[in-house]
Amino acid sequence: MEDHNQPVDLSKAIIHPLPDERLQKQGITMEVLRLDRIHPVVSGNKWFKLKYHLQEAIQQHKKGIITFGGAWSNHLVATAFACQQAGLACMGIVRGEELPTATLQDARRYGMQLQFVPHHYQYEQEHADYLVVPMGGQNNLGVAGAAEILQSIDRSSYTHIACAMGTGTMMAGLVKASDPHQQVLGISSLKLPAGNNTLHDLVVQQGTNFNICYDYHFGGYARKTNELISFMNDLYTRHQLPTDFVYTGKLLFGLFHMASKGYFGGGSRILVIHSGGLQGNRSLPPGTLTFL
């Protein structure tokens, strides 16, 4: 059993190569930065996006943090645990009716007070002694933390840096930290119009060496198909790489499909950011994924 009280260990974010014949025949090298390994709860990009929010709450002598998410939110449970470790109170505002999901039960176990409401604006104003953290850490503090994702590795040889997109906070940080010769490629998990949306507007503030693909949402946020599930199971069988159907499964599916269509030129070297956050998989019926 994993020790959840262990500290975040960035040294566990290994580079995981994907020596896949589907890529090799295109002359493409793909490697995965396994941020999902740094902690069993505050996994992936969550630690980076929360880091400066936690510091800000402590420096401002706030009682705690108030933030937002859904019934299977990676962000909520990671925030709950991180606040517990930092000695901060925390409140989670969950839109919609109360659902007894395993994720929310964990968040409560880590000390998060949950409120189930249709809207949260007035609720925020009533808690001035809490630091408000947007969903997914979507502000300058979250972007600054996400920019540090690339600090622990030598990224200079990569032509592309690829990530999944929910709020766009991580991608904005990657664009901020990337080298000019690199294209940062985001695969949106949301069904959005291309070129005119909040994700693009957030990322473009950090640079222009990026592209966002909106073709692999599989029907919208947290939607899935049998094709996606089959791909995820096959990917794990081939490469022992666990993914989730909300973010990283769509990311890897999109990258392999784009490679098959000639998007990447021969000699391309792609660094894929595994953003962790496998909470959504817990909502699937037993046996749907082979690696749970």
C-alpha positions in Angstrom: 0.0 0.0 0.0 1.3 3.5 -0.9 2.3 5.8 1.9 0.2 8.9 1.3 2.1 10.9 3.9 5.3 10.7 2.0 6.5 14.1 0.6 6.2 15.0 -3.1 9.3 13.5 -4.7 10.2 15.1 -8.1 13.0 12.6 -8.6 10.4 10.0 -9.4 9.3 11.9 -12.5 11.2 9.6 -14.8 11.4 9.8 -18.6 9.4 6.9 -19.9 10.3 6.0 -23.6 7.6 4.7 -26.0 9.4 2.5 -28.5 6.3 1.9 -30.6 6.5 0.7 -34.2 3.7 3.0 -35.2 5.9 5.9 -34.3 9.2 4.4 -35.4 8.0 3.9 -39.0 7.3 7.6 -39.1 10.8 8.4 -37.7 9.3 9.8 -34.5 10.7 9.5 -31.0 8.1 9.9 -28.2 9.0 10.0 -24.5 6.7 10.6 -21.5 7.6 12.7 -18.4 5.9 10.6 -15.7 4.7 13.4 -13.3 2.0 10.9 -12.2 4.7 9.2 -10.1 5.7 12.1 -7.9 3.0 11.4 -5.3 0.0 9.1 -5.0 -2.5 12.0 -4.3 -0.9 15.3 -5.3 0.2 13.7 -8.5 1.2 15.1 -11.9 0.8 18.8 -12.6 -1.4 19.3 -9.5 1.6 20.0 -7.2 3.1 22.5 -9.6 -0.2 24.4 -10.0 -0.9 24.5 -6.2 2.7 25.3 -5.1 2.5 29.1 -5.2 -1.1 29.2 -4.0 -0.1 27.4 -0.8 2.8 29.8 -0.3 0.5 32.8 -0.9 -2.1 31.6 1.6 0.5 31.1 4.3 2.2 34.5 3.5 -1.2 36.3 3.7 -2.0 34.5 7.0 -5.1 33.0 5.5 -7.1 30.4 7.4 -7.1 28.2 4.3 -8.0 27.7 0.7 -11.3 27.6 -1.1 -11.5 26.1 -4.6 -13.8 24.4 -7.0 -14.3 21.2 -8.9 -16.5 18.3 -9.9 -17.5 15.0 -8.3 -14.3 13.2 -9.6 -12.0 16.2 -9.5 -8.3 15.5 -9.4 -7.8 19.1 -8.3 -10.1 18.9 -5.3 -8.6 15.8 -3.7 -5.0 17.1 -4.4 -5.9 20.4 -2.8 -7.4 18.7 0.2 -4.3 16.6 0.8 -1.8 19.5 0.1 -3.7 21.8 2.5 -3.7 19.1 5.2 0.1 18.8 4.8 0.5 22.6 4.9 -1.7 23.0 8.0 -4.3 25.0 6.1 -8.1 24.5 6.2 -9.8 24.0 2.9 -13.2 24.2 1.3 -14.3 22.6 -1.9 -17.2 24.0 -3.8 -18.8 21.3 -6.0 -21.3 22.3 -8.6 -24.4 20.2 -8.6 -26.0 17.7 -6.3 -24.1 15.8 -3.7 -22.7 12.5 -5.0 -20.8 10.0 -2.7 -17.9 9.5 -5.1 -14.7 7.9 -3.9 -12.8 11.0 -4.8 -15.0 13.3 -2.7 -14.9 10.8 0.2 -11.1 11.0 0.0 -11.2 14.8 0.0 -13.3 14.8 3.1 -10.9 12.3 4.7 -8.1 14.8 4.1 -10.1 17.5 5.9 -11.8 19.3 3.0 -15.2 20.8 3.8 -17.5 20.3 0.8 -20.3 22.5 -0.3 -22.6 21.5 -3.1 -24.0 24.5 -4.9 -25.2 25.5 -8.4 -23.2 28.8 -8.2 -20.3 29.9 -6.0 -19.8 33.7 -6.4 -21.6 34.8 -3.3 -20.1 32.0 -1.3 -16.6 33.2 -2.2 -17.3 36.7 -0.9 -18.5 35.3 2.5 -15.0 33.8 3.2 -12.5 36.6 3.0 -10.2 34.7 5.3 -9.6 32.1 2.6 -7.5 32.3 -0.5 -9.6 31.6 -3.5 -7.9 29.2 -6.0 -9.7 29.0 -9.4 -10.6 25.6 -10.7 -7.4 23.9 -11.9 -5.3 26.7 -10.4 -6.1 28.8 -13.5 -4.3 32.1 -12.7 -0.8 33.6 -12.7 0.2 31.6 -9.7 -0.8 28.4 -11.3 0.9 29.3 -14.6 4.1 30.2 -12.7 4.1 26.8 -10.9 3.4 24.9 -14.1 6.3 26.7 -15.8 8.6 24.8 -13.4 7.6 21.4 -14.8 10.4 21.5 -17.3 13.1 22.6 -14.9 14.0 19.1 -13.7 14.9 17.7 -17.2 17.1 18.6 -20.2 14.4 19.5 -22.7 16.7 21.0 -25.4 16.5 18.0 -27.7 12.8 17.9 -28.1 11.0 19.5 -31.0 7.5 19.2 -29.4 6.2 19.3 -25.9 2.7 17.9 -25.7 0.1 18.0 -22.9 -3.6 17.5 -22.2 -5.7 20.7 -21.7 -8.5 21.2 -19.2 -8.2 24.8 -17.9 -5.1 25.5 -20.0 -3.0 26.4 -16.9 -0.3 23.8 -17.5 0.0 24.5 -21.2 0.4 28.2 -20.5 3.2 27.4 -18.1 4.9 25.1 -20.6 4.7 27.8 -23.3 6.3 30.2 -20.9 9.1 27.8 -20.1 9.7 26.3 -23.5 12.5 27.1 -25.9 11.7 29.1 -29.1 12.4 26.2 -31.4 9.9 24.0 -29.7 6.2 23.7 -30.4 4.0 23.2 -27.4 1.0 21.1 -28.5 -2.2 20.9 -26.4 -4.9 18.3 -26.9 -8.2 19.8 -25.5 -10.3 17.6 -23.4 -13.2 20.1 -23.8 -15.4 20.5 -26.8 -14.6 24.1 -27.9 -14.6 26.2 -31.0 -11.1 26.4 -32.4 -9.2 29.7 -32.2 -11.8 31.6 -30.2 -12.0 30.4 -26.6 -10.7 31.0 -23.1 -8.0 28.3 -23.4 -6.3 30.0 -26.4 -6.6 33.4 -24.7 -4.8 32.2 -21.6 -2.0 30.4 -23.4 -1.3 33.2 -26.0 -0.4 35.5 -23.1 2.8 33.4 -22.6 4.0 33.0 -26.2 3.1 32.0 -29.7 5.0 28.8 -30.2 2.0 26.6 -29.6 -0.9 24.8 -31.3 -4.1 23.6 -29.7 -6.0 20.6 -31.2 -9.7 20.3 -30.5 -10.4 17.1 -32.4 -9.9 14.5 -29.7 -12.5 15.4 -27.0 -14.6 12.2 -27.8 -17.8 14.1 -27.3 -16.8 16.6 -24.6 -15.3 16.9 -21.2 -15.2 13.5 -19.4 -16.9 11.8 -22.3 -15.5 8.6 -23.7 -16.0 5.9 -26.4 -15.1 2.3 -26.7 -12.4 3.3 -29.1 -10.7 5.4 -26.5 -10.9 2.8 -23.8 -9.5 0.1 -26.1 -6.6 2.5 -27.0 -5.8 3.1 -23.3 -5.8 -0.7 -22.6 -3.6 -1.4 -25.6 -1.2 1.4 -24.6 -0.8 -0.1 -21.2 -0.3 -3.6 -22.6 2.4 -2.3 -24.9 4.2 0.2 -22.7 2.9 -0.2 -19.1 1.7 3.4 -19.2 -1.5 4.1 -17.2 -3.7 6.9 -18.6 -7.2 8.3 -17.8 -10.1 8.8 -20.1 -10.6 12.5 -19.1 -7.1 13.8 -20.0 -4.1 11.7 -20.7 -5.9 9.0 -22.7 -7.2 11.6 -25.1 -3.8 13.2 -25.2 -2.0 10.0 -26.3 -4.7 8.9 -28.6 -4.5 12.3 -30.3 -0.7 12.2 -30.6 -0.7 8.7 -32.2 -3.5 9.6 -34.6 -1.8 12.9 -35.6 1.5 11.0 -36.1 -0.3 8.5 -38.4 -1.6 11.5 -40.5 1.8 13.0 -41.0 1.5 15.9 -38.5 5.0 15.3 -37.2 7.9 15.3 -39.5 10.6 12.6 -39.6 13.1 13.2 -36.8 10.6 14.8 -34.5 11.2 14.2 -30.8 8.1 14.6 -28.7 8.0 15.0 -24.9 4.6 14.1 -23.5 3.7 15.5 -20.1 1.9 12.9 -18.1 -0.2 15.2 -15.9 -1.3 12.5 -13.4 -4.8 12.7 -12.1 -6.3 9.3 -12.7 -9.4 10.0 -10.4 -11.8 9.9 -13.3 -11.0 6.2 -13.9 -12.5 5.4 -10.5 -15.9 6.2 -12.0 -15.7 3.3 -14.5 -17.2 -0.1 -14.0 -14.8 -2.7 -12.7 -12.9 -4.4 -15.6 -13.3 -1.5 -18.0 -9.6 -0.8 -17.8 -7.1 -3.6 -17.4 -4.7 -1.6 -15.2 -6.9 -0.5 -12.3 
